[in-house]
Amino acid sequence: MGTFSSRSVWTVIFSASAILMITMGVRQTVGLFIAPLDAASGMGIVSISFALAIGQFVWGLVQPIFGAISDKRGSFSVLVFGAVLLATGLALTPWLTTQWGLVLTMGILTAAGAGAGSFSILIGATAQQLPAERRAFAAGFINAGGSFGQFLFAPLVQAIIGGFGWIAALFALAGSTLLTIPLARFLTKGTQTAGSSVAQDSGGLMTQVKQALQDRSYLCLHAGFFTCGFHVAFLVTHLPGEVALCGHAATVSAASIGLIGLFNIAGSLCAGALGQRYRMKYILAVMYGSRAVMIGIYLLAPKTELTFYVFAAALGFTWLATVPPTAGLVGKLFGTRYLATLFGLTLLTHQIGGFLGAWLGGLTMAHAGHYMWMWYADILLAAFAALINLPIREEKPL
């Protein structure tokens, strides 16, 4: 690994954070388009939810693939290709308003493009340039950028939908994604060259993947992250529907999604900082366990606007704050040489949960007329995730 000045390291971290701000800002606001798409196309919530669920799965599927390419050849071309895919998918969506057209645009092109500019590639590109004791903080800072994107984009997208229509909102998002291309140059400027060796390289990519898949701690990380994906995808896709069921306006949905992103900035930074002092498996267990408690309180509370805002803020603190400790644990277990690939595989598991959360949410709503069974499943899965992280082997931070 080369020597980098403090200034160049911060340039890399800020660039990665800004890229994630855009790609996650786009991804986490797709639920705001369900009602306008349904009204314009008549597809119905099940068909739209299925297409968005495919997108959840594809976003996870491509991350180990793009991660492996990034580990071998560098991340710049991956990020540029992703930006083009993301912009293309968004721009084509208004013209392909059938279920399979939506699967192509939102389910494949947009999701794959966002995946190419997401956690595994960005955290992997920065981790190789930082000492071990700074990686958890850097991952938290980058993750906070994605949360800020959600906070920024949600009300902005809703305002454009309300003022100019959903098609104009999609075109605006498509244009914004192209800003990641110049940012990618700052991120990759000075990074180590493809194929360079580091001390943690242990026999090549496939050997490392096989070793990881036989490791109980790594599999426990996968199990917990599956639950995280289920929660996040269900809420980002169906929170607007839950708000509407309770008789509130779409602006409450946008504000709630924005609050989730705002409070996850604090949660991500805290998770990154705490990961330098405490075992990250305990941080994950506490975050997952707190979700079960928060959802239970939400179910018992009156469904006022204030309830949604408080619930969004509380849940937002743990929302994707699970990413820094999860990525940090992968780095601790296996080093950083193939971090983009190995962390990408955990994100694939995350998004299998995401597929189920988005799709089953639509099915539950269509058949039961409410989301109550999904909330119960959320509580059980959160408790399971809290427990499954405890057996992970992890040395105490120095």
C-alpha positions as CSV (number, residue, x, y, z in Angstrom):
1,M,0.0,0.0,0.0
2,G,1.3,3.4,-0.9
3,T,1.9,6.3,1.4
4,F,-0.9,8.9,1.4
5,S,-1.0,12.4,2.9
6,S,-3.7,13.3,5.4
7,R,-5.2,15.6,2.7
8,S,-5.3,13.0,0.0
9,V,-6.9,10.5,2.5
10,W,-9.6,13.0,3.3
11,T,-10.2,13.7,-0.4
12,V,-10.8,10.0,-0.9
13,I,-13.2,9.8,2.1
14,F,-15.2,12.9,1.1
15,S,-15.4,11.7,-2.5
16,A,-16.7,8.3,-1.5
17,S,-19.2,9.9,0.9
18,A,-20.5,12.2,-1.8
19,I,-20.9,9.4,-4.3
20,L,-22.9,7.4,-1.8
21,M,-24.9,10.5,-1.0
22,I,-26.2,10.5,-4.6
23,T,-26.6,6.7,-5.2
24,M,-28.3,6.1,-1.9
25,G,-30.4,9.3,-2.2
26,V,-31.8,7.8,-5.4
27,R,-32.3,4.3,-4.0
28,Q,-34.0,5.3,-0.8
29,T,-36.6,7.5,-2.3
30,V,-38.1,4.9,-4.8
31,G,-41.1,4.3,-2.5
32,L,-42.3,7.9,-3.2
33,F,-42.9,6.8,-6.9
34,I,-45.2,3.9,-6.1
35,A,-48.5,5.9,-5.9
36,P,-47.7,8.1,-9.0
37,L,-46.7,5.0,-11.0
38,D,-49.8,3.1,-9.9
39,A,-52.0,6.1,-10.8
40,A,-50.3,6.5,-14.2
41,S,-50.1,2.8,-15.2
42,G,-52.7,1.0,-13.2
43,M,-50.1,-1.8,-12.5
44,G,-51.2,-2.2,-8.9
45,I,-49.1,-2.4,-5.7
46,V,-48.2,-6.1,-6.1
47,S,-46.7,-5.6,-9.5
48,I,-44.8,-2.5,-8.6
49,S,-43.6,-4.0,-5.3
50,F,-42.3,-7.1,-7.2
51,A,-40.3,-4.9,-9.6
52,L,-38.8,-2.9,-6.7
53,A,-38.1,-6.2,-4.9
54,I,-36.2,-7.4,-7.9
55,G,-34.2,-4.1,-7.6
56,Q,-33.4,-4.9,-4.0
57,F,-32.0,-8.3,-5.0
58,V,-30.1,-7.0,-8.0
59,W,-28.5,-4.2,-6.0
60,G,-27.1,-6.9,-3.7
61,L,-26.3,-9.3,-6.4
62,V,-24.0,-7.0,-8.3
63,Q,-22.0,-5.8,-5.4
64,P,-19.7,-8.8,-5.0
65,I,-19.4,-8.9,-8.8
66,F,-18.5,-5.3,-9.1
67,G,-16.5,-5.6,-5.9
68,A,-14.4,-8.4,-7.5
69,I,-13.8,-6.3,-10.6
70,S,-12.8,-3.3,-8.4
71,D,-10.4,-5.5,-6.4
72,K,-8.8,-6.7,-9.5
73,R,-8.8,-3.7,-11.9
74,G,-9.6,-0.7,-9.8
75,S,-12.8,1.1,-9.0
76,F,-13.0,4.0,-11.5
77,S,-14.4,2.1,-14.4
78,V,-16.9,0.4,-12.2
79,L,-18.2,3.7,-10.8
80,V,-18.5,5.3,-14.2
81,F,-20.3,2.3,-15.7
82,G,-22.6,2.4,-12.7
83,A,-23.4,6.1,-13.1
84,V,-24.4,5.5,-16.8
85,L,-26.6,2.5,-15.9
86,L,-28.3,4.4,-13.0
87,A,-29.1,7.4,-15.2
88,T,-30.3,5.3,-18.1
89,G,-32.7,3.2,-15.9
90,L,-34.2,6.3,-14.3
91,A,-34.6,8.1,-17.7
92,L,-36.3,5.1,-19.3
93,T,-38.8,4.4,-16.5
94,P,-41.5,6.9,-17.7
95,W,-41.6,5.2,-21.1
96,L,-41.8,1.5,-19.9
97,T,-44.8,1.6,-17.6
98,T,-45.6,-2.1,-17.6
99,Q,-44.6,-4.6,-14.9
100,W,-41.7,-6.1,-17.0
101,G,-40.7,-2.7,-18.2
102,L,-40.4,-1.6,-14.6
103,V,-38.5,-4.7,-13.8
104,L,-36.0,-3.7,-16.5
105,T,-35.6,-0.1,-15.5
106,M,-36.1,0.0,-11.7
107,G,-35.4,-3.7,-11.1
108,I,-32.2,-4.2,-13.2
109,L,-30.7,-1.0,-14.7
110,T,-31.2,1.4,-11.8
111,A,-30.5,-1.2,-9.1
112,A,-27.3,-2.4,-10.8
113,G,-26.1,1.2,-11.4
114,A,-26.7,2.1,-7.8
115,G,-24.9,-1.1,-6.7
116,A,-21.8,-0.2,-8.7
117,G,-21.6,3.0,-6.7
118,S,-22.4,1.6,-3.3
119,F,-20.9,0.4,0.0
120,S,-18.7,-2.5,-1.1
121,I,-16.9,-0.6,-3.8
122,L,-16.6,2.7,-1.9
123,I,-15.6,1.2,1.4
124,G,-13.2,-1.2,-0.2
125,A,-11.5,1.5,-2.2
126,T,-10.9,3.6,0.9
127,A,-10.0,0.8,3.4
128,Q,-6.9,-0.2,1.4
129,Q,-5.5,3.3,1.9
130,L,-6.1,3.6,5.7
131,P,-4.5,2.0,8.8
132,A,-6.7,-0.5,10.6
133,E,-7.6,1.8,13.4
134,R,-9.1,4.4,11.1
135,R,-11.2,2.1,8.9
136,A,-14.3,1.9,11.1
137,F,-14.4,5.7,11.3
138,A,-14.0,6.1,7.6
139,A,-16.7,3.5,6.9
140,G,-19.0,5.4,9.3
141,F,-18.2,8.7,7.6
142,I,-18.9,7.3,4.1
143,N,-22.1,5.7,5.3
144,A,-23.2,9.0,6.8
145,G,-22.9,10.5,3.3
146,G,-25.5,7.9,2.1
147,S,-27.8,8.9,5.0
148,F,-27.4,12.6,4.2
149,G,-28.4,11.8,0.6
150,Q,-31.6,10.2,1.9
151,F,-32.3,13.2,4.1
152,L,-31.7,15.6,1.2
153,F,-33.3,13.7,-1.6
154,A,-36.6,12.6,0.0
155,P,-38.2,16.0,0.5
156,L,-36.6,17.3,-2.7
157,V,-38.0,14.5,-4.8
158,Q,-41.5,14.8,-3.2
159,A,-41.4,18.5,-3.9
160,I,-40.6,17.9,-7.6
161,I,-43.3,15.3,-7.8
162,G,-45.8,17.7,-6.3
163,G,-44.8,20.7,-8.4
164,F,-43.8,19.2,-11.7
165,G,-44.9,15.5,-11.8
166,W,-43.2,12.2,-11.2
167,I,-41.6,12.1,-14.7
168,A,-39.8,15.4,-14.1
169,A,-38.6,14.0,-10.7
170,L,-37.1,10.9,-12.4
171,F,-35.3,13.0,-15.0
172,A,-33.9,15.2,-12.3
173,L,-32.6,12.2,-10.5
174,A,-31.1,10.8,-13.7
175,G,-29.2,14.0,-14.2
176,S,-27.9,14.1,-10.6
177,T,-26.4,10.6,-10.9
178,L,-24.0,11.7,-13.6
179,L,-22.3,13.9,-11.0
180,T,-20.7,10.8,-9.5
181,I,-18.4,10.5,-12.5
182,P,-16.1,13.5,-11.7
183,L,-16.3,12.4,-8.0
184,A,-15.0,9.0,-9.0
185,R,-11.8,10.5,-10.4
186,F,-11.1,12.2,-7.0
187,L,-11.8,8.9,-5.2
188,T,-9.5,6.8,-7.3
189,K,-6.7,9.3,-7.8
190,G,-3.7,7.9,-6.0
191,T,-5.2,4.5,-5.0
192,Q,-3.1,1.4,-5.2
193,T,-2.9,-0.1,-8.6
194,A,-4.9,-3.1,-9.6
195,G,-3.3,-6.4,-8.7
196,S,-0.9,-5.0,-6.2
197,S,-0.2,-7.2,-3.3
198,V,-0.7,-6.5,0.4
199,A,0.2,-8.5,3.5
200,Q,-3.3,-9.8,3.8
201,D,-3.5,-11.4,0.4
202,S,-3.9,-15.1,1.1
203,G,-3.8,-17.1,-2.1
204,G,-6.1,-15.2,-4.4
205,L,-9.7,-14.2,-4.6
206,M,-11.4,-17.5,-4.9
207,T,-9.3,-19.0,-2.1
208,Q,-10.2,-16.2,0.2
209,V,-13.9,-16.5,-0.7
210,K,-13.9,-20.2,0.0
211,Q,-12.2,-19.6,3.4
212,A,-14.7,-17.0,4.3
213,L,-17.7,-19.1,3.4
214,Q,-16.4,-21.8,5.8
215,D,-16.0,-19.4,8.6
216,R,-18.8,-19.4,11.3
217,S,-18.3,-15.8,12.2
218,Y,-18.6,-14.7,8.6
219,L,-21.8,-16.7,8.3
220,C,-23.2,-15.1,11.4
221,L,-22.6,-11.7,9.9
222,H,-24.6,-12.8,6.9
223,A,-27.5,-13.9,9.0
224,G,-27.7,-10.6,10.9
225,F,-27.3,-8.6,7.7
226,F,-30.2,-10.5,6.1
227,T,-32.5,-9.1,8.8
228,C,-31.2,-5.6,8.2
229,G,-32.0,-5.9,4.5
230,F,-35.5,-7.1,5.3
231,H,-36.2,-4.1,7.6
232,V,-34.7,-1.5,5.4
233,A,-36.4,-2.6,2.1
234,F,-39.8,-3.1,3.7
235,L,-39.7,0.4,5.2
236,V,-38.2,2.3,2.3
237,T,-40.7,0.7,0.0
238,H,-43.9,0.6,2.1
239,L,-43.6,3.4,4.7
240,P,-45.5,5.7,2.3
241,G,-48.3,3.1,2.1
242,E,-48.3,2.8,5.9
243,V,-48.5,6.5,6.3
244,A,-51.4,6.7,3.8
245,L,-53.3,3.9,5.6
246,C,-53.2,6.1,8.7
247,G,-54.7,9.0,6.8
248,H,-51.7,11.2,6.4
249,A,-50.4,13.1,3.4
250,A,-47.5,12.1,1.2
251,T,-45.5,14.9,2.6
252,V,-45.4,13.0,5.9
253,S,-43.9,10.0,4.1
254,A,-41.2,12.2,2.6
255,A,-40.4,13.9,5.8
256,S,-40.2,10.5,7.6
257,I,-37.8,9.1,5.1
258,G,-35.8,12.3,5.3
259,L,-35.7,12.0,9.1
260,I,-34.5,8.4,8.8
261,G,-31.6,9.6,6.7
262,L,-30.8,12.6,9.0
263,F,-30.6,10.6,12.2
264,N,-28.7,7.8,10.5
265,I,-25.9,10.4,9.9
266,A,-25.5,10.5,13.6
267,G,-25.9,6.8,14.0
268,S,-23.3,6.0,11.3
269,L,-20.7,8.4,12.8
270,C,-21.4,7.0,16.3
271,A,-21.1,3.4,15.0
272,G,-17.8,4.2,13.2
273,A,-16.4,6.0,16.3
274,L,-17.5,3.2,18.7
275,G,-16.0,0.6,16.5
276,Q,-12.6,2.0,17.3
277,R,-13.1,1.4,21.0
278,Y,-15.5,-1.5,21.5
279,R,-16.1,-4.9,19.9
280,M,-18.2,-4.4,16.8
281,K,-20.3,-7.5,17.3
282,Y,-21.7,-6.0,20.4
283,I,-22.5,-2.7,18.6
284,L,-24.5,-4.8,16.0
285,A,-26.3,-6.8,18.7
286,V,-27.4,-3.6,20.4
287,M,-28.6,-2.0,17.2
288,Y,-30.6,-5.0,16.1
289,G,-32.1,-5.5,19.5
290,S,-33.2,-1.9,19.7
291,R,-35.1,-2.2,16.5
292,A,-37.4,-4.9,18.0
293,V,-38.1,-2.5,20.9
294,M,-38.8,0.5,18.7
295,I,-41.1,-1.4,16.4
296,G,-43.0,-2.7,19.4
297,I,-43.4,0.8,20.8
298,Y,-44.6,2.1,17.4
299,L,-47.3,-0.6,17.1
300,L,-48.6,0.4,20.5
301,A,-48.5,4.2,19.9
302,P,-51.3,6.3,18.3
303,K,-50.6,6.8,14.6
304,T,-50.2,10.5,14.5
305,E,-47.8,12.5,12.4
306,L,-45.6,13.0,15.5
307,T,-45.5,9.2,16.0
308,F,-44.2,8.7,12.5
309,Y,-41.6,11.4,12.9
310,V,-40.4,10.1,16.3
311,F,-40.4,6.5,15.0
312,A,-38.4,7.5,11.9
313,A,-35.9,9.4,13.9
314,A,-35.4,6.5,16.4
315,L,-35.2,3.9,13.7
316,G,-33.0,6.1,11.6
317,F,-30.2,6.1,14.2
318,T,-29.6,2.3,13.5
319,W,-30.9,2.3,9.9
320,L,-27.8,1.6,7.9
321,A,-25.4,2.3,10.9
322,T,-25.0,-1.5,10.7
323,V,-22.7,-1.0,7.7
324,P,-19.6,0.3,9.4
325,P,-19.3,-2.4,12.0
326,T,-20.2,-5.1,9.5
327,A,-17.6,-3.9,7.0
328,G,-15.2,-3.5,9.9
329,L,-15.7,-7.0,11.1
330,V,-15.1,-8.4,7.5
331,G,-11.8,-6.4,7.4
332,K,-10.8,-7.7,10.8
333,L,-11.5,-11.3,9.9
334,F,-10.0,-11.4,6.4
335,G,-8.0,-8.2,5.8
336,T,-8.7,-5.5,3.2
337,R,-7.3,-7.1,0.0
338,Y,-10.6,-8.5,-1.1
339,L,-12.8,-6.4,1.2
340,A,-15.0,-5.2,-1.7
341,T,-15.8,-8.7,-2.7
342,L,-16.3,-10.2,0.8
343,F,-18.3,-7.3,2.1
344,G,-20.2,-7.4,-1.3
345,L,-21.2,-10.9,-0.5
346,T,-22.7,-9.9,2.8
347,L,-24.6,-7.1,1.0
348,L,-26.0,-9.8,-1.4
349,T,-27.4,-11.6,1.7
350,H,-28.7,-8.2,2.9
351,Q,-30.5,-7.7,-0.3
352,I,-32.0,-11.2,-0.4
353,G,-33.7,-10.1,2.8
354,G,-34.4,-6.8,1.0
355,F,-36.2,-8.6,-1.8
356,L,-38.4,-10.5,0.7
357,G,-39.1,-7.3,2.7
358,A,-40.2,-5.3,-0.3
359,W,-42.1,-8.1,-2.1
360,L,-43.8,-9.6,1.0
361,G,-44.8,-6.2,2.1
362,G,-46.8,-5.7,-1.1
363,L,-48.4,-9.2,-0.9
364,T,-49.4,-8.6,2.7
365,M,-51.0,-5.3,1.9
366,A,-52.8,-6.7,-1.1
367,H,-54.2,-9.7,0.8
368,A,-54.7,-8.4,4.3
369,G,-55.2,-4.6,3.7
370,H,-52.6,-3.7,6.3
371,Y,-48.9,-4.4,7.2
372,M,-49.4,-5.8,10.7
373,W,-47.9,-9.3,9.9
374,M,-44.8,-7.6,8.5
375,W,-44.3,-5.6,11.6
376,Y,-44.5,-8.8,13.7
377,A,-41.9,-10.5,11.4
378,D,-39.7,-7.4,11.8
379,I,-39.7,-7.8,15.6
380,L,-38.8,-11.5,15.5
381,L,-36.1,-11.1,12.9
382,A,-34.5,-8.2,14.9
383,A,-34.3,-10.3,18.0
384,F,-32.8,-13.1,16.0
385,A,-30.2,-10.8,14.5
386,A,-29.2,-9.4,17.9
387,L,-28.5,-13.0,19.2
388,I,-26.8,-14.3,16.1
389,N,-24.0,-11.7,16.2
390,L,-22.9,-12.6,19.7
391,P,-20.9,-15.8,18.7
392,I,-18.7,-13.9,16.2
393,R,-15.0,-14.1,17.1
394,E,-13.5,-10.7,17.5
395,E,-10.5,-9.4,19.3
396,K,-10.9,-6.5,21.7
397,P,-9.7,-3.2,20.1
398,L,-6.3,-2.0,21.3
